[in-house]
Amino acid sequence: MLRSPGFANLLKIIPAKAGTRERPGPATDFPDGHNAMDTPSSPRVTTPVISVAGLSKRYGRSDQPAIDDLAFAINEGETLAILGPSGCGKTTMLRLLAGFEAPDSGEIRVRDRVVAAPGQWVPPEKRGLGMIFQQFALFPHLTTEQNVGYGLMKMRGDQKERRVSEVLDLVGMSEFAGRYPHQLSGGQQQRVALARALAPEPLVILMDEPFSNLDSGMRAEMRREVKAILSKLGATTILVTHYQGEAFSLADRILILRKGRLEQLNTPDNIYHRPASRFVAGFVGLADFVPVRLHDGHVETELGSFPFDGVPPEGDLDLLIRPDDIDLAADAGGHGEIVEREFKGSENLYRVRLPSGRSVRSTQPSLAVFHIGQRVTVQAHPDHVVLFSRDEQDR
């Protein structure tokens, strides 16, 4: 179990630059995808810790850039998750930030310093960034304390010893200081990798699929522990992951990549409930789409009529429906038919065929059991109406 340090010890670990301001609270819903920290009227506005503008990277003669004209910024104390399908450019983005790759164009700034741009280059070890690799990358011939102290080359004697002791205490690994990596579990190796990244007090911690080598139970436990540690330190973190649950639980904001381009940047709540595109809607969580007709301030669908006072996209329209928007009730004369059931332990996921032949999915409690072929009444209650042009599905 993770052992938290005393408050006095924790203050020693927190860098002065991170301890001088409070960690940002939950972001509010802004249409441009930024949180309250980003607004001119907010007293918390500071120079971003990392800012990226016009960044592009292409490998060899590939027609598709790995990163294509990307721009974003991350503020102090924020955790940003980079999420997207395989091959979308997530790891390339992290390698560009870390300095393991050089961009073809664009600019990367750490604080006010340009670390990558045409004619300018700062090597990885001088960017002030810490890195946690997917495979942890611990030196097998070094003990836990030697691995953690490896990046503290400028420290000597008692100062280095104290710093190693502080971060090992923070991650609950003090009693394993003399063990080698092969003598540690996956979760313990994860803690050592985190301690090694924290030891030099980096401006930003970069994490590349840090939990992918752990089993599902250990992954959930380590997410909670790592989140608690980063929160206590007010650490600025960029996390690359392909696990949506990981991004939702750890991040203040999520950056969705698609084919190297930014598809949406917003809070987890807004990414899920107010996706900016049909792609995001279908990528984040389960999504079904039903055709709509606009009439007298409402959208008319075969699932019912719902108020709508926004500006609709052009062309033929579909309504986004999530499984938690759909209720089911047994009804021999119902207009829906159960065609699939997936038992998930705490809940059931049903697929229901509608009169049109289309189907929608519905999550129901674990004990709400409907049988294949059973007729049901289908009731939709979307909290808000999200419409997409049907043409988007071909892009």
GIDATA-V26709 format. One record per residue. N is the residue number from 1. RES is the residue in three letters. PHI is phi as a letter, one per 40 degrees, with the letter a starting at -180 (none if undefined). PSI is psi as a letter, one per 40 degrees, with the letter a starting at -180 (* if undefined). Layout:
BEGIN
N & RES & PHI & PSI
N & RES & PHI & PSI
END
This chain:
BEGIN
1 & MET & none & i
2 & LEU & c & h
3 & ARG & b & h
4 & SER & c & i
5 & PRO & c & i
6 & GLY & c & i
7 & PHE & c & d
8 & ALA & c & d
9 & ASN & c & d
10 & LEU & c & d
11 & LEU & c & d
12 & LYS & c & d
13 & ILE & c & d
14 & ILE & c & h
15 & PRO & c & i
16 & ALA & d & d
17 & LYS & c & d
18 & ALA & c & d
19 & GLY & c & e
20 & THR & c & e
21 & ARG & a & i
22 & GLU & c & i
23 & ARG & c & h
24 & PRO & c & i
25 & GLY & c & a
26 & PRO & d & h
27 & ALA & c & i
28 & THR & c & i
29 & ASP & c & h
30 & PHE & b & h
31 & PRO & c & d
32 & ASP & c & e
33 & GLY & g & e
34 & HIS & b & i
35 & ASN & c & a
36 & ALA & c & d
37 & MET & c & d
38 & ASP & c & e
39 & THR & c & i
40 & PRO & d & d
41 & SER & c & e
42 & SER & c & h
43 & PRO & c & e
44 & ARG & c & e
45 & VAL & c & h
46 & THR & b & i
47 & THR & c & h
48 & PRO & d & i
49 & VAL & c & d
50 & ILE & b & h
51 & SER & b & i
52 & VAL & b & h
53 & ALA & a & h
54 & GLY & f & f
55 & LEU & c & h
56 & SER & b & i
57 & LYS & a & h
58 & ARG & b & h
59 & TYR & c & h
60 & GLY & f & b
61 & ARG & b & f
62 & SER & d & h
63 & ASP & c & d
64 & GLN & b & h
65 & PRO & c & i
66 & ALA & c & d
67 & ILE & b & h
68 & ASP & b & h
69 & ASP & f & f
70 & LEU & c & i
71 & ALA & a & h
72 & PHE & a & i
73 & ALA & a & i
74 & ILE & b & h
75 & ASN & c & i
76 & GLU & c & h
77 & GLY & g & e
78 & GLU & c & i
79 & THR & b & h
80 & LEU & b & h
81 & ALA & b & h
82 & ILE & b & h
83 & LEU & b & i
84 & GLY & i & i
85 & PRO & c & i
86 & SER & d & h
87 & GLY & g & e
88 & CYS & c & e
89 & GLY & h & e
90 & LYS & d & d
91 & THR & c & d
92 & THR & d & d
93 & MET & d & d
94 & LEU & c & d
95 & ARG & c & d
96 & LEU & c & d
97 & LEU & c & d
98 & ALA & c & d
99 & GLY & g & e
100 & PHE & c & e
101 & GLU & b & i
102 & ALA & b & h
103 & PRO & c & i
104 & ASP & c & d
105 & SER & a & i
106 & GLY & g & a
107 & GLU & a & i
108 & ILE & b & h
109 & ARG & b & h
110 & VAL & b & h
111 & ARG & f & b
112 & ASP & c & e
113 & ARG & c & h
114 & VAL & c & h
115 & VAL & b & e
116 & ALA & a & h
117 & ALA & a & i
118 & PRO & d & h
119 & GLY & g & e
120 & GLN & b & h
121 & TRP & a & h
122 & VAL & b & h
123 & PRO & c & i
124 & PRO & d & d
125 & GLU & c & e
126 & LYS & b & e
127 & ARG & c & e
128 & GLY & g & f
129 & LEU & b & i
130 & GLY & b & i
131 & MET & b & h
132 & ILE & b & h
133 & PHE & c & i
134 & GLN & d & d
135 & GLN & c & e
136 & PHE & g & d
137 & ALA & f & f
138 & LEU & c & i
139 & PHE & c & h
140 & PRO & c & d
141 & HIS & c & e
142 & LEU & b & i
143 & THR & c & i
144 & THR & d & d
145 & GLU & c & d
146 & GLN & c & d
147 & ASN & c & d
148 & VAL & c & d
149 & GLY & c & e
150 & TYR & c & d
151 & GLY & c & e
152 & LEU & b & f
153 & MET & c & d
154 & LYS & c & e
155 & MET & c & i
156 & ARG & b & i
157 & GLY & f & b
158 & ASP & c & d
159 & GLN & c & d
160 & LYS & c & d
161 & GLU & c & d
162 & ARG & c & d
163 & ARG & c & d
164 & VAL & c & d
165 & SER & c & d
166 & GLU & c & d
167 & VAL & c & d
168 & LEU & c & d
169 & ASP & c & d
170 & LEU & c & d
171 & VAL & c & e
172 & GLY & g & f
173 & MET & b & e
174 & SER & d & d
175 & GLU & c & e
176 & PHE & b & e
177 & ALA & d & d
178 & GLY & c & e
179 & ARG & c & i
180 & TYR & c & i
181 & PRO & d & d
182 & HIS & c & e
183 & GLN & c & e
184 & LEU & b & i
185 & SER & c & i
186 & GLY & d & d
187 & GLY & c & d
188 & GLN & c & d
189 & GLN & c & d
190 & GLN & c & d
191 & ARG & c & d
192 & VAL & c & d
193 & ALA & c & d
194 & LEU & c & d
195 & ALA & c & d
196 & ARG & c & d
197 & ALA & c & d
198 & LEU & c & d
199 & ALA & d & d
200 & PRO & c & e
201 & GLU & f & g
202 & PRO & c & i
203 & LEU & c & d
204 & VAL & a & i
205 & ILE & b & h
206 & LEU & b & h
207 & MET & b & h
208 & ASP & b & h
209 & GLU & f & f
210 & PRO & c & e
211 & PHE & b & e
212 & SER & c & d
213 & ASN & c & e
214 & LEU & b & i
215 & ASP & c & i
216 & SER & c & d
217 & GLY & c & d
218 & MET & c & d
219 & ARG & c & d
220 & ALA & c & d
221 & GLU & c & d
222 & MET & c & d
223 & ARG & d & d
224 & ARG & c & d
225 & GLU & c & d
226 & VAL & c & d
227 & LYS & c & d
228 & ALA & c & d
229 & ILE & c & d
230 & LEU & c & d
231 & SER & c & d
232 & LYS & c & d
233 & LEU & c & e
234 & GLY & g & f
235 & ALA & c & i
236 & THR & c & h
237 & THR & b & h
238 & ILE & b & h
239 & LEU & b & h
240 & VAL & c & h
241 & THR & a & i
242 & HIS & b & e
243 & TYR & c & h
244 & GLN & c & d
245 & GLY & c & d
246 & GLU & c & d
247 & ALA & c & d
248 & PHE & c & d
249 & SER & c & d
250 & LEU & b & d
251 & ALA & c & i
252 & ASP & c & d
253 & ARG & b & i
254 & ILE & b & h
255 & LEU & b & h
256 & ILE & c & h
257 & LEU & b & i
258 & ARG & a & h
259 & LYS & f & f
260 & GLY & g & e
261 & ARG & b & i
262 & LEU & c & h
263 & GLU & c & d
264 & GLN & a & i
265 & LEU & b & h
266 & ASN & a & a
267 & THR & c & i
268 & PRO & d & d
269 & ASP & d & d
270 & ASN & c & d
271 & ILE & d & d
272 & TYR & c & d
273 & HIS & c & d
274 & ARG & b & f
275 & PRO & c & i
276 & ALA & c & e
277 & SER & a & i
278 & ARG & c & d
279 & PHE & c & d
280 & VAL & c & d
281 & ALA & d & d
282 & GLY & c & d
283 & PHE & c & d
284 & VAL & c & h
285 & GLY & g & a
286 & LEU & c & h
287 & ALA & b & h
288 & ASP & b & i
289 & PHE & b & h
290 & VAL & b & i
291 & PRO & c & i
292 & VAL & b & i
293 & ARG & b & h
294 & LEU & c & h
295 & HIS & a & h
296 & ASP & f & f
297 & GLY & g & e
298 & HIS & b & i
299 & VAL & b & h
300 & GLU & c & h
301 & THR & b & i
302 & GLU & c & e
303 & LEU & c & e
304 & GLY & h & a
305 & SER & b & h
306 & PHE & b & h
307 & PRO & c & i
308 & PHE & a & h
309 & ASP & b & e
310 & GLY & c & a
311 & VAL & b & h
312 & PRO & c & i
313 & PRO & c & i
314 & GLU & c & i
315 & GLY & g & a
316 & ASP & c & i
317 & LEU & b & i
318 & ASP & b & i
319 & LEU & c & h
320 & LEU & c & h
321 & ILE & b & h
322 & ARG & c & i
323 & PRO & d & d
324 & ASP & c & e
325 & ASP & c & e
326 & ILE & b & h
327 & ASP & b & i
328 & LEU & b & i
329 & ALA & a & h
330 & ALA & c & h
331 & ASP & a & h
332 & ALA & d & d
333 & GLY & b & e
334 & GLY & c & i
335 & HIS & c & e
336 & GLY & b & i
337 & GLU & b & h
338 & ILE & c & h
339 & VAL & b & e
340 & GLU & a & i
341 & ARG & b & h
342 & GLU & b & h
343 & PHE & c & h
344 & LYS & b & e
345 & GLY & g & c
346 & SER & c & e
347 & GLU & a & i
348 & ASN & b & i
349 & LEU & b & h
350 & TYR & b & i
351 & ARG & b & h
352 & VAL & b & h
353 & ARG & c & h
354 & LEU & c & i
355 & PRO & d & d
356 & SER & c & e
357 & GLY & g & e
358 & ARG & c & i
359 & SER & b & i
360 & VAL & b & i
361 & ARG & b & i
362 & SER & a & h
363 & THR & c & h
364 & GLN & b & i
365 & PRO & d & i
366 & SER & d & d
367 & LEU & c & e
368 & ALA & c & g
369 & VAL & b & h
370 & PHE & b & i
371 & HIS & b & i
372 & ILE & d & h
373 & GLY & g & e
374 & GLN & c & i
375 & ARG & c & h
376 & VAL & a & i
377 & THR & c & h
378 & VAL & b & h
379 & GLN & b & h
380 & ALA & b & h
381 & HIS & a & g
382 & PRO & c & h
383 & ASP & c & d
384 & HIS & a & i
385 & VAL & c & h
386 & VAL & b & h
387 & LEU & b & i
388 & PHE & b & i
389 & SER & c & h
390 & ARG & c & d
391 & ASP & c & d
392 & GLU & c & d
393 & GLN & c & e
394 & ASP & c & e
395 & ARG & c & *
END
